[in-house]
């Protein structure tokens, strides 16, 4: 099925769908539809759309939950090694923000009756190993900053992947 969003169409506007040259007018409020070359057009009902939005919202919030927990654990791993007072303060502030986000995510997941998601144990293990090996070699604040930057970059990349994957999620969950 190919997904076509009709959000930009207005009532009464014509739509042509190739390759079968399907032609019709919208006389009702536009909805999202799915087009199948063999079956024709299938309209997505409001109820089904709401269900998809809820499912994508839960899935996105679960990934955010795992990511924020991973970030908090990573900060905890390096905090005792930090020498610079300003870096320590900055990381403590970041940890507090991660904790605030975690509570917000958990509250929203609770409203859906979902328990959230723990970080992938393999990813946690690899992160722990990388952190401890690098700190064993060099316990400098520069090493810690590099580790935190790498972790943040991976987190941002993962969350952007999930934003693209769960496009139907409610806007508030995308804003987290």
N, C-alpha and C positions, 0 to 999 in steps of 0.2 A: 504494500500500500504506500502510495506517495501522499504526504501530508501537505495540504494547501491551506494557508491561513487566509481567511476572507475578512480580516479585521479592517482592511483598507477599502472594502467595497461598501457601498451604500444600498439601501433598499431600492429595488427597481433597476439596478445597474446590470448590464449584460456581462456574461462570462463565457468565453470560448475555451474548451479544453481539448487539446490535441492528444493523441493522434486520431481519435474518433470524431473530431469536430463536433463535440457535444456543445449545445448552445441552449442557454436558458436565462431567464431573468429572476432576480431575487425579489420576491414580493413580501418577504418577511425579514426580520432582523438577521443579518448575516451570521452564520455559525462556521466553525471549522468543519471541513469535510475531508473524507478520505476517498481517493480515487483508485480504483482497481481496474486495470485494463480489461479483465475478463468479466467482472461483475458489474461494472458501471460505477455509480456514485453512491456512497454511503454517507448519510448525514450523521453527525455526532450530536447526540442529544445533550441537553443541559445537564442531566443527571450523570451521564457517562463522562462528560467533560469535568464536572465537579469531582468525580471519583479519580480521574487522572491527575487533576491538580493536587488533590489530597495525597495521592500516592507519591507524586514527584516531590511534594513539599516534605513529606516524611523522609524520603530517601536522601534528599539534599541536607536536611537537618541532621540526619544520622551521620553523613559524611563530615559535616561541620563539627559534630560532636567528637568524632574520632580525631579529627585534625586538631581541634583545640586541646584535647587531652594530650595528644602527641607533643604539641608545642609547650604545654605546661611541664610535662615530664622532661623535655629537653632543657628547658630553662633551669629546672631543679638540678639536673645533672652537672651544670657548669657553674652555678651560682657560688658555690664554696671556693672555686678556683679564681674568681675575679679579684684582681688587686685594685683596680681603679674604682674610687668611690662613685664617680659619675656613671660608669658602666654598670656597676652593681645597682645603683638607684634606677637606672634606665631598665635593666632587666627585671628588677622587682616590680616596677610599674607595668611592664609588659605582662608579667605573670599575673598581676592583679587584674588586668584587662582580660586576659585569657580566662581567669576564674569567673569574671563577671559574664563573659560571653557563654561560658559553659553552663552557668546557672540559667541564663536566658534560653539557651537551646534546650536544656533539660525541661524547663517549664513549658516550652512550646511542644516538645515531644510528649510530655505528660498529658497535654490536652488532647492528643491523638491516641493516648493509651499505649505509647511506645516507650521502651526502656532505654533507647539510645544505642550507641555503638562504641565498643572499645577499639582502640587502635590495633592494627594488624600486629600480632606478636612478632612476625618476621621483620617487619619494618622497625618495630621498637628495638629488637635485638641488634639489627644492623646499625641503627642510630647509636645505641649504647656502645657498641664495639668501635665504631668510627670515632666517637667522642673520646672514649677512654684511651685509644691508641694515640690519637693526636695529642691529647693532654699529657700522656706519658712521655712523648717526645719533646713537647714544648707547652709549658703551662702558662704561656703569655696571654695577655688580654687580646692580642691580635689573633691568636689561634681561636680564642673563644668567640670573638667577633666574626671570624670566618665561618665557624661552625653554625652560629646563629643565622648568619646570612644565607648559608647553604640550606639550612632547615626552613627558613622563611620562604626562600625561592621555591623549594619543593612543595611546600604547603600551598603557596599561591598557585602554582602550576596545577596541582591536584584539584584545588577548589574551582579553578576555572574550567577544568575538564568536566567536573560535576555540574557546574552552572550550564554548560553546553549540553550535557546529557539530560538534565532534568529541567528542560525549558518551561514546562507547564507549572512548575512550582510557584507558589504565591510569592508576591514581590517582597514581603517582609522577610521571608527566609532567604531570598537572594541578597537582600541588603546586609545580612549578617556577615 
